[in-house]
Structure formats: C-alpha cells, structure tokens
Amino acid sequence: MIDVKPQDGMTSAFYPWTEIGGTISISRREERQNSGEAALLKLLEKKTMQAEMSMKSKVNQQLLQGTVSSSTFVPGNSAKDLLPLGYFLRYAPATDPTTGGNVGNIAASTYSWWRPKCANFASGTAATGHAFGLAVTTWAGMKVGLKRMWNHCSRGADGSGPNLVVMTQNGYESYESALDAGVRYMDTDLADLGFDNIKLKGATVIWDELVPDLYTGTTALTVGSAFFLNTKFYKLVIDSETDFITTPFIEPENQTAKTAKVLFMGQATVSNARKNGMVSRIDETLAA
C-alpha cells in the first residue's frame, strides 16, 4: 500500500517585496561649473556612484542587522525593510519573529521542519531548540565547532551544505589563525574581487563588521556570531527591472536642479530553513 496522504513540510512561503530608493540631484550651478561634455559626464559618474554606494550600504545593513525588537532581529521601517539574516536564523529557532510576521507566513513554533540549525559555542549543553552546544576555548575547538555546524546543515536527502559562512571579524580571525597552523584554502574567484576569504569544507568564509550579536540581541558585540548560508535555499530575489536602475533626470518647475532616482526592489527569502544555520556565543578573544 502506498501512503498518499499529503506530506508535512511541503507548503508555500510568502515574502513581501521591499523597495529602496535614492536620488541624484545636479543643480544648474554645478552644471555650469562643470560645463563641457567630459566634465559633466565625470560629475554624473561620481554622483551616480555615490548614490549606488549609499544604497548598497543600506541594503547590506538591512540584510545583516535589520533592527532590534525585544532582543531579536527584525525588518526595520515598520517591517518595510529587507528581512535580515537574524530574522531567519534566530537564537531561539522554535519561536517566531516579534515583528514582520512568521517567516514566509509559516509558523516555526508549530512546524519543526521550518527551523534553522543553531548552536552556541559557550556551553557543552545545547540551548532549547539548538542542534548542539560546544564549549569552544581554543582555535582547535573553533574548527571542530564550525565543521560540526556545517555537517548538521548538510543533513537530509538533498545532501548539500552551506556554501557561504559570514562571521564577525574576530571570529573569522580566530578561524584563520587555526588554519595557519595547517593547510589553508581560499576561494580564488572572491579573492580576485577583493574579498578576503578562507574555506570551511564546501563553504567560503568571509567576515563583515555588521554581523550582530545573536545571543544578546544587540548590534554591539559581546560575543560573536556566524551565519551558515546554503544559497540554494537562501536567496536575495531582485526584480529584474529594478536592480539599482537609474531613472531619467527630471527638472521640477520650482527648482533650478535636475533629479534622477536610483531604485531597487527585492527581498531576502528562505525556502528550506533547516539547510541554513547560525552559531552564537563565539568567544571574541580566543588567542590559541
């Protein structure tokens, strides 16, 4: 007999689009001071680059930190911003976010298959809902713990594991120091683009100064954190016609200036939470 009952764990996740905008304004005075085609084009390039860099910085902040509500990381701006990593990969995985609704409109508090893999590196006892706990006090222990989290995220018939790990700077440097004593690998493609990185099994490891403290629920670091991302199931979905596009310049009737808009529309999404993970309570002062 074949079981034809609907399987638990297959449903639709819904995520709202987020829009981010910036402006490029050029006054008539600036136009005249930079008269000549070459000078004007250079001014436009600089202002466009400045606007794009500002928006990309804002996107990075929204994705890595978001805002803090009741010691959890949620989308800011009345839940209109991009969904941050801490919204998906929470310290308490069996609970739902305090702002922005359930992840993908699915309750992790009800469905265990919609929970990420979590661990803490300060105690050998696993916290509630965590895959494991490990007291990490040495570089060698850091290697063991990070590999164990990668393996936990790789479980399941799919077999794929995280391919990107984002850590705090000090945590990254501790893992880097642990590798310096042995064989060290890196992603040469990312290195060529200027990203300092090292490898962890099948994942590229990088650091970012905006990675928050997931344990204490603050952007200021007391202990470190690491996000384990499987980009087969975690994606930043971007509207193909609103990917940092620049609109034509328009001159309002009441101003002697022209303004163009730089527009972005997208959203961070997860389609299989348990293939992604987070580590918290990483000692930021490991020295050996």
C-alpha positions as CSV (number, residue, x, y, z in Angstrom):
1,M,0.0,0.0,0.0
2,I,1.3,3.5,-0.9
3,D,0.7,6.3,1.5
4,V,-0.9,9.1,-0.4
5,K,-1.5,11.5,2.5
6,P,0.0,15.0,2.0
7,Q,3.5,15.1,3.4
8,D,4.3,17.5,6.2
9,G,6.9,20.1,5.2
10,M,5.6,21.0,1.7
11,T,3.8,24.3,1.6
12,S,4.2,27.8,0.1
13,A,6.2,30.5,1.7
14,F,5.3,34.1,1.0
15,Y,7.6,37.2,1.2
16,P,6.7,40.8,0.6
17,W,8.7,42.9,-1.9
18,T,10.8,45.7,-0.4
19,E,11.7,48.9,-2.3
20,I,14.7,51.1,-1.6
21,G,15.3,54.4,-3.4
22,G,17.9,57.1,-3.6
23,T,18.3,60.3,-5.6
24,I,20.9,62.0,-7.7
25,S,20.5,65.8,-7.9
26,I,22.5,68.2,-10.0
27,S,22.0,72.0,-9.7
28,R,22.3,74.4,-12.6
29,R,25.2,75.9,-10.8
30,E,27.0,72.5,-10.8
31,E,26.2,72.1,-14.5
32,R,27.8,75.4,-15.3
33,Q,30.8,74.9,-13.1
34,N,31.4,71.6,-14.9
35,S,30.5,72.7,-18.4
36,G,31.9,70.7,-21.2
37,E,30.8,67.2,-22.0
38,A,33.7,65.4,-20.4
39,A,33.5,67.3,-17.1
40,L,29.7,66.9,-16.9
41,L,29.9,63.1,-17.5
42,K,32.6,62.8,-14.8
43,L,30.3,64.7,-12.4
44,L,27.4,62.4,-13.3
45,E,29.5,59.3,-12.8
46,K,30.7,60.5,-9.3
47,K,27.2,61.4,-8.2
48,T,25.7,58.1,-9.5
49,M,28.5,56.1,-7.8
50,Q,27.9,57.9,-4.6
51,A,24.2,57.2,-4.7
52,E,24.7,53.5,-5.6
53,M,27.3,53.0,-2.8
54,S,24.9,54.6,-0.3
55,M,22.1,52.3,-1.3
56,K,24.3,49.2,-1.3
57,S,25.5,50.1,2.2
58,K,21.8,50.4,3.2
59,V,21.0,47.0,1.6
60,N,23.9,45.4,3.4
61,Q,22.8,46.9,6.8
62,Q,19.2,45.7,6.3
63,L,20.3,42.2,5.3
64,L,22.9,41.7,8.1
65,Q,21.4,43.6,11.0
66,G,17.9,44.9,10.4
67,T,16.6,46.5,13.6
68,V,16.3,45.1,17.1
69,S,13.0,44.4,18.7
70,S,12.8,42.5,22.1
71,S,16.4,41.3,21.6
72,T,15.5,39.8,18.2
73,F,16.5,41.0,14.7
74,V,13.6,42.0,12.5
75,P,13.0,44.2,9.4
76,G,13.0,47.9,10.3
77,N,10.9,50.8,9.0
78,S,7.6,49.3,10.3
79,A,8.7,45.9,8.7
80,K,9.1,47.5,5.2
81,D,12.8,46.9,5.0
82,L,14.6,43.8,3.7
83,L,14.4,40.7,6.0
84,P,17.7,40.4,8.0
85,L,19.6,37.2,8.5
86,G,18.8,37.2,12.2
87,Y,15.1,37.1,11.3
88,F,15.6,33.8,9.6
89,L,18.4,32.4,11.8
90,R,17.2,33.2,15.3
91,Y,18.9,32.3,18.6
92,A,15.6,30.7,19.6
93,P,14.7,28.7,16.5
94,A,11.4,27.3,17.8
95,T,9.9,30.7,18.2
96,D,8.7,33.2,15.6
97,P,9.9,36.7,14.9
98,T,8.5,39.5,17.1
99,T,8.0,41.8,14.1
100,G,7.3,41.2,10.4
101,G,5.1,38.1,10.8
102,N,6.1,34.5,10.7
103,V,9.0,33.7,8.4
104,G,7.4,33.2,5.0
105,N,4.0,33.1,6.7
106,I,4.8,29.7,8.2
107,A,5.0,29.3,12.0
108,A,8.3,27.8,13.1
109,S,6.8,27.4,16.6
110,T,4.4,24.9,15.0
111,Y,6.5,23.2,12.3
112,S,9.9,21.9,13.4
113,W,10.9,21.4,9.7
114,W,10.8,25.2,9.3
115,R,13.6,25.8,11.9
116,P,17.2,26.5,11.1
117,K,20.1,24.7,12.7
118,C,21.5,26.6,15.7
119,A,24.3,26.1,18.2
120,N,26.2,28.0,20.9
121,F,30.0,27.9,21.4
122,A,29.9,28.7,25.2
123,S,28.5,25.6,26.7
124,G,28.5,21.9,26.1
125,T,24.8,21.9,26.8
126,A,22.6,22.6,23.8
127,A,20.1,25.5,24.3
128,T,16.4,24.9,23.7
129,G,15.8,24.1,20.0
130,H,19.6,24.0,19.2
131,A,21.3,21.2,17.3
132,F,24.2,21.1,19.8
133,G,26.3,23.0,22.3
134,L,30.1,23.1,22.4
135,A,32.4,24.9,24.9
136,V,35.0,26.4,22.5
137,T,38.0,27.8,24.2
138,T,40.8,27.2,21.6
139,W,41.4,27.6,17.9
140,A,41.2,23.8,17.5
141,G,37.8,23.8,19.2
142,M,36.7,26.6,16.8
143,K,37.5,24.3,13.8
144,V,35.6,21.4,15.4
145,G,32.5,23.5,16.1
146,L,32.3,25.2,12.7
147,K,32.7,21.9,10.9
148,R,30.0,20.3,13.1
149,M,27.5,23.1,12.3
150,W,28.3,22.6,8.6
151,N,27.6,18.9,8.9
152,H,24.3,19.5,10.7
153,C,23.2,21.9,8.0
154,S,24.1,19.2,5.4
155,R,21.8,16.5,6.8
156,G,18.9,15.3,4.7
157,A,18.3,13.6,1.3
158,D,19.4,16.7,-0.6
159,G,22.9,16.3,0.7
160,S,24.0,19.9,0.0
161,G,25.6,22.0,2.7
162,P,26.2,25.7,3.3
163,N,28.4,27.4,0.7
164,L,28.8,30.7,2.5
165,V,29.6,31.5,6.1
166,V,29.5,35.1,7.3
167,M,31.3,35.8,10.6
168,T,32.3,38.6,12.9
169,Q,35.8,39.9,12.2
170,N,37.3,38.5,15.4
171,G,35.7,35.1,14.9
172,Y,37.0,35.0,11.4
173,E,40.5,35.8,12.5
174,S,40.4,33.1,15.1
175,Y,39.4,30.5,12.5
176,E,42.0,31.9,10.1
177,S,44.7,31.6,12.8
178,A,43.6,28.0,13.4
179,L,44.1,27.2,9.8
180,D,47.5,28.9,9.6
181,A,48.9,26.0,11.6
182,G,47.8,23.6,8.9
183,V,46.5,23.6,5.3
184,R,44.6,26.7,4.3
185,Y,42.3,27.0,1.3
186,M,40.6,30.0,-0.2
187,D,38.0,30.9,-2.9
188,T,40.3,32.4,-5.6
189,D,37.4,34.0,-7.5
190,L,36.3,36.0,-4.4
191,A,39.9,36.8,-3.7
192,D,40.3,38.3,-7.2
193,L,37.3,40.5,-6.5
194,G,39.0,41.8,-3.3
195,F,37.1,39.7,-0.7
196,D,39.4,38.3,2.0
197,N,38.2,34.7,2.5
198,I,39.0,31.2,3.6
199,K,37.3,27.8,3.1
200,L,35.3,25.6,5.5
201,K,34.6,22.3,3.9
202,G,32.4,23.3,1.0
203,A,31.8,26.9,2.1
204,T,33.6,30.2,1.6
205,V,34.1,32.0,4.9
206,I,34.1,35.8,5.0
207,W,33.6,38.4,7.7
208,D,31.5,41.6,7.9
209,E,31.6,44.3,10.6
210,L,27.8,44.4,10.6
211,V,27.3,40.8,11.8
212,P,25.4,41.3,15.1
213,D,25.5,39.5,18.5
214,L,22.7,37.0,18.0
215,Y,22.9,35.8,21.6
216,T,22.4,39.1,23.4
217,G,20.3,40.5,20.6
218,T,22.4,43.7,20.0
219,T,24.4,45.1,17.2
220,A,27.2,45.8,19.6
221,L,29.3,42.7,20.1
222,T,29.7,41.0,23.4
223,V,30.1,37.5,21.9
224,G,30.5,36.7,18.2
225,S,28.1,35.1,15.7
226,A,28.3,33.2,12.4
227,F,25.7,32.7,9.7
228,F,25.8,29.4,7.7
229,L,24.0,30.0,4.3
230,N,23.1,27.5,1.7
231,T,22.3,29.8,-1.3
232,K,20.4,27.0,-2.9
233,F,17.7,27.8,-0.3
234,Y,18.6,31.3,0.9
235,K,18.3,33.9,-1.9
236,L,18.1,37.6,-2.4
237,V,15.4,37.8,-5.0
238,I,15.7,41.0,-7.1
239,D,13.2,42.4,-9.6
240,S,14.9,42.2,-13.0
241,E,13.8,45.7,-13.9
242,T,14.6,47.4,-10.6
243,D,18.1,46.3,-9.9
244,F,19.8,49.6,-8.9
245,I,18.4,51.2,-12.0
246,T,18.8,55.0,-12.6
247,T,15.7,56.8,-14.0
248,P,16.0,59.8,-16.4
249,F,16.6,63.2,-14.9
250,I,13.6,65.5,-14.3
251,E,13.7,69.2,-13.5
252,P,10.8,70.3,-11.2
253,E,9.1,73.6,-12.1
254,N,10.1,75.3,-8.9
255,Q,13.8,74.4,-8.8
256,T,16.9,75.1,-10.9
257,A,18.1,71.5,-10.5
258,K,17.6,68.1,-12.1
259,T,16.9,64.9,-10.1
260,A,17.1,61.2,-11.1
261,K,16.2,58.3,-8.9
262,V,18.2,55.1,-8.1
263,L,15.7,52.3,-7.5
264,F,16.0,48.8,-6.0
265,M,13.2,46.2,-5.4
266,G,13.8,42.8,-3.9
267,Q,13.6,40.6,-0.8
268,A,15.6,38.0,1.1
269,T,14.0,34.6,1.1
270,V,14.4,31.2,2.6
271,S,12.8,28.1,1.0
272,N,14.3,25.4,3.3
273,A,15.2,26.8,6.8
274,R,16.9,23.7,8.1
275,K,19.6,23.8,5.4
276,N,20.8,27.0,6.9
277,G,22.2,27.7,10.4
278,M,23.7,30.0,12.9
279,V,26.3,29.9,15.7
280,S,26.2,32.2,18.6
281,R,28.3,32.9,21.7
282,I,31.6,32.7,19.9
283,D,34.5,33.9,22.2
284,E,35.8,37.1,20.5
285,T,39.1,36.8,22.5
286,L,40.4,33.4,21.5
287,A,44.2,33.5,21.4
288,A,45.4,30.0,20.9
